[in-house]
Amino acid sequence: FNLGLLFLLCVTLLSIVTITTTYTFFNINSFYFLIPIAVFSSSIYQLLIALLLTKQNLTLIAKNKVKQSMTLAIGQLSIGTISPTTYSLSLAQAISFFITSLFTISIWKPYLHKINPFPLFQKYKNYIIYDNISNFFQVISNNLPPILITYILGGYIGGLYYMAYR
């Protein structure tokens, strides 16, 4: 859990620096700043689920999935009603993962302790790499179609597609 959290923080910081640099020099759209937020919130939620699976706490996993679905629905309906764009609906998804993770802070907080990450990284590097790559493709497959639709047909149509998709 700690090693995954450390790796997640490094990837998030690297993506923030990359997007900020690209934004500064190439004038990209500001909604790309949502990528690190979405990756961080989705990954922290997946780390939590992996921790709960390790502890065989299936009841809490089921409760977390219900909480995440409820916060996602409430967030996307409320934010989507105000501004039906891909950006606002993606932000609601990231917020739902983050809020669900915060609901269970008492469970994962005891696992936060100082570690020497290098021996653990050597032991688990393949799992971490493949798991993060699969999370990356999952985020892309969920968010790329609405982004393309938004780019081609505009923010309003992209937001309606994303809201209907969810």
JOURNOR-V655836 format. One record per residue. N is the residue number from 1. RES is the residue in three letters. SS is DSSP state (@ for helix, = for strand, . for the rest). PSI is psi in whole degrees, -180 to 180 (NA if undefined). D_CENTER is the distance of its C-alpha to the mean C-alpha in Angstrom with 1 decimal. Layout:
n->N res->RES ss->SS psi->PSI d_center->D_CENTER
n->N res->RES ss->SS psi->PSI d_center->D_CENTER
This chain:
n->1 res->PHE ss->. psi->-47 d_center->16.2
n->2 res->ASN ss->@ psi->-42 d_center->17.3
n->3 res->LEU ss->@ psi->-41 d_center->17.4
n->4 res->GLY ss->@ psi->-40 d_center->13.8
n->5 res->LEU ss->@ psi->-42 d_center->12.9
n->6 res->LEU ss->@ psi->-46 d_center->15.3
n->7 res->PHE ss->@ psi->-41 d_center->14.1
n->8 res->LEU ss->@ psi->-45 d_center->10.4
n->9 res->LEU ss->@ psi->-41 d_center->12.2
n->10 res->CYS ss->@ psi->-45 d_center->14.5
n->11 res->VAL ss->@ psi->-41 d_center->12.1
n->12 res->THR ss->@ psi->-46 d_center->10.3
n->13 res->LEU ss->@ psi->-41 d_center->13.9
n->14 res->LEU ss->@ psi->-41 d_center->15.2
n->15 res->SER ss->@ psi->-36 d_center->13.0
n->16 res->ILE ss->@ psi->-44 d_center->13.9
n->17 res->VAL ss->@ psi->-44 d_center->17.4
n->18 res->THR ss->@ psi->-46 d_center->17.5
n->19 res->ILE ss->@ psi->-39 d_center->16.3
n->20 res->THR ss->@ psi->-44 d_center->18.6
n->21 res->THR ss->@ psi->-44 d_center->21.4
n->22 res->THR ss->@ psi->-41 d_center->21.0
n->23 res->TYR ss->@ psi->-39 d_center->20.9
n->24 res->THR ss->@ psi->-43 d_center->24.0
n->25 res->PHE ss->@ psi->-25 d_center->26.0
n->26 res->PHE ss->@ psi->2 d_center->25.1
n->27 res->ASN ss->. psi->54 d_center->24.3
n->28 res->ILE ss->. psi->169 d_center->21.1
n->29 res->ASN ss->. psi->146 d_center->19.6
n->30 res->SER ss->@ psi->-17 d_center->17.6
n->31 res->PHE ss->@ psi->-9 d_center->14.7
n->32 res->TYR ss->@ psi->-19 d_center->13.6
n->33 res->PHE ss->@ psi->-12 d_center->12.5
n->34 res->LEU ss->@ psi->-23 d_center->9.5
n->35 res->ILE ss->@ psi->-52 d_center->8.2
n->36 res->PRO ss->@ psi->-35 d_center->7.8
n->37 res->ILE ss->@ psi->-45 d_center->6.3
n->38 res->ALA ss->@ psi->-43 d_center->3.5
n->39 res->VAL ss->@ psi->-44 d_center->3.6
n->40 res->PHE ss->@ psi->-50 d_center->4.7
n->41 res->SER ss->@ psi->-41 d_center->3.5
n->42 res->SER ss->@ psi->-41 d_center->2.4
n->43 res->SER ss->@ psi->-38 d_center->5.2
n->44 res->ILE ss->@ psi->-37 d_center->7.1
n->45 res->TYR ss->@ psi->-43 d_center->7.4
n->46 res->GLN ss->@ psi->-36 d_center->8.6
n->47 res->LEU ss->@ psi->-42 d_center->10.8
n->48 res->LEU ss->@ psi->-44 d_center->12.1
n->49 res->ILE ss->@ psi->-42 d_center->13.0
n->50 res->ALA ss->@ psi->-41 d_center->14.6
n->51 res->LEU ss->@ psi->-44 d_center->16.5
n->52 res->LEU ss->@ psi->-34 d_center->17.7
n->53 res->LEU ss->@ psi->-40 d_center->18.8
n->54 res->THR ss->@ psi->-38 d_center->20.7
n->55 res->LYS ss->. psi->1 d_center->22.4
n->56 res->GLN ss->. psi->37 d_center->23.2
n->57 res->ASN ss->. psi->71 d_center->22.0
n->58 res->LEU ss->@ psi->-30 d_center->21.4
n->59 res->THR ss->@ psi->-45 d_center->22.4
n->60 res->LEU ss->@ psi->-34 d_center->19.6
n->61 res->ILE ss->@ psi->-46 d_center->17.1
n->62 res->ALA ss->@ psi->-42 d_center->18.6
n->63 res->LYS ss->@ psi->-39 d_center->18.7
n->64 res->ASN ss->@ psi->-38 d_center->15.0
n->65 res->LYS ss->@ psi->-38 d_center->14.3
n->66 res->VAL ss->@ psi->-45 d_center->16.9
n->67 res->LYS ss->@ psi->-43 d_center->15.5
n->68 res->GLN ss->@ psi->-43 d_center->12.0
n->69 res->SER ss->@ psi->-40 d_center->13.9
n->70 res->MET ss->@ psi->-46 d_center->16.3
n->71 res->THR ss->@ psi->-33 d_center->14.0
n->72 res->LEU ss->@ psi->-47 d_center->12.3
n->73 res->ALA ss->@ psi->-47 d_center->15.9
n->74 res->ILE ss->@ psi->-45 d_center->17.3
n->75 res->GLY ss->@ psi->-46 d_center->14.8
n->76 res->GLN ss->@ psi->-35 d_center->15.0
n->77 res->LEU ss->@ psi->-44 d_center->18.7
n->78 res->SER ss->@ psi->-49 d_center->19.5
n->79 res->ILE ss->@ psi->-38 d_center->17.6
n->80 res->GLY ss->@ psi->-31 d_center->18.5
n->81 res->THR ss->@ psi->-40 d_center->22.1
n->82 res->ILE ss->@ psi->-46 d_center->22.3
n->83 res->SER ss->. psi->93 d_center->20.7
n->84 res->PRO ss->. psi->72 d_center->20.0
n->85 res->THR ss->. psi->162 d_center->18.1
n->86 res->THR ss->@ psi->-40 d_center->15.0
n->87 res->TYR ss->@ psi->-50 d_center->13.7
n->88 res->SER ss->@ psi->-37 d_center->14.3
n->89 res->LEU ss->@ psi->-35 d_center->13.0
n->90 res->SER ss->@ psi->-38 d_center->9.6
n->91 res->LEU ss->@ psi->-40 d_center->9.6
n->92 res->ALA ss->@ psi->-36 d_center->10.7
n->93 res->GLN ss->@ psi->-45 d_center->7.9
n->94 res->ALA ss->@ psi->-41 d_center->5.4
n->95 res->ILE ss->@ psi->-38 d_center->8.6
n->96 res->SER ss->@ psi->-40 d_center->9.2
n->97 res->PHE ss->@ psi->-43 d_center->6.6
n->98 res->PHE ss->@ psi->-45 d_center->7.9
n->99 res->ILE ss->@ psi->-42 d_center->11.4
n->100 res->THR ss->@ psi->-39 d_center->11.5
n->101 res->SER ss->@ psi->-36 d_center->10.9
n->102 res->LEU ss->@ psi->-30 d_center->13.5
n->103 res->PHE ss->@ psi->-26 d_center->15.9
n->104 res->THR ss->. psi->27 d_center->16.3
n->105 res->ILE ss->@ psi->-31 d_center->16.8
n->106 res->SER ss->@ psi->-22 d_center->20.4
n->107 res->ILE ss->@ psi->-44 d_center->19.5
n->108 res->TRP ss->@ psi->-12 d_center->17.3
n->109 res->LYS ss->@ psi->-39 d_center->19.1
n->110 res->PRO ss->@ psi->-18 d_center->22.2
n->111 res->TYR ss->@ psi->-3 d_center->20.4
n->112 res->LEU ss->. psi->107 d_center->19.7
n->113 res->HIS ss->. psi->166 d_center->22.8
n->114 res->LYS ss->. psi->135 d_center->24.2
n->115 res->ILE ss->. psi->161 d_center->24.2
n->116 res->ASN ss->. psi->105 d_center->25.7
n->117 res->PRO ss->@ psi->-20 d_center->22.8
n->118 res->PHE ss->@ psi->-47 d_center->25.2
n->119 res->PRO ss->@ psi->-37 d_center->26.9
n->120 res->LEU ss->@ psi->-38 d_center->23.7
n->121 res->PHE ss->@ psi->-42 d_center->22.0
n->122 res->GLN ss->@ psi->-38 d_center->25.1
n->123 res->LYS ss->@ psi->-40 d_center->25.0
n->124 res->TYR ss->@ psi->13 d_center->21.4
n->125 res->LYS ss->@ psi->-39 d_center->20.6
n->126 res->ASN ss->@ psi->-43 d_center->20.8
n->127 res->TYR ss->@ psi->-46 d_center->18.4
n->128 res->ILE ss->@ psi->-44 d_center->15.8
n->129 res->ILE ss->@ psi->-49 d_center->16.3
n->130 res->TYR ss->@ psi->-37 d_center->16.3
n->131 res->ASP ss->@ psi->-43 d_center->13.3
n->132 res->ASN ss->@ psi->-35 d_center->11.1
n->133 res->ILE ss->@ psi->-42 d_center->13.0
n->134 res->SER ss->@ psi->-37 d_center->12.4
n->135 res->ASN ss->@ psi->-39 d_center->8.6
n->136 res->PHE ss->@ psi->-48 d_center->9.3
n->137 res->PHE ss->@ psi->-32 d_center->11.8
n->138 res->GLN ss->@ psi->-44 d_center->9.9
n->139 res->VAL ss->@ psi->-42 d_center->7.4
n->140 res->ILE ss->@ psi->-45 d_center->10.9
n->141 res->SER ss->@ psi->-29 d_center->12.8
n->142 res->ASN ss->@ psi->-33 d_center->11.0
n->143 res->ASN ss->@ psi->-18 d_center->11.0
n->144 res->LEU ss->@ psi->-44 d_center->14.1
n->145 res->PRO ss->@ psi->-47 d_center->16.8
n->146 res->PRO ss->@ psi->-34 d_center->16.1
n->147 res->ILE ss->@ psi->-44 d_center->16.0
n->148 res->LEU ss->@ psi->-42 d_center->19.2
n->149 res->ILE ss->@ psi->-41 d_center->20.8
n->150 res->THR ss->@ psi->-43 d_center->20.1
n->151 res->TYR ss->@ psi->-40 d_center->21.7
n->152 res->ILE ss->@ psi->-45 d_center->24.6
n->153 res->LEU ss->@ psi->-6 d_center->25.3
n->154 res->GLY ss->. psi->162 d_center->23.9
n->155 res->GLY ss->@ psi->-37 d_center->21.3
n->156 res->TYR ss->@ psi->-47 d_center->23.0
n->157 res->ILE ss->@ psi->-41 d_center->23.2
n->158 res->GLY ss->@ psi->-41 d_center->19.6
n->159 res->GLY ss->@ psi->-40 d_center->18.5
n->160 res->LEU ss->@ psi->-42 d_center->21.0
n->161 res->TYR ss->@ psi->-47 d_center->19.9
n->162 res->TYR ss->@ psi->-40 d_center->16.2
n->163 res->MET ss->@ psi->-41 d_center->17.6
n->164 res->ALA ss->@ psi->-37 d_center->20.0
n->165 res->TYR ss->@ psi->-40 d_center->17.6
n->166 res->ARG ss->. psi->NA d_center->15.6
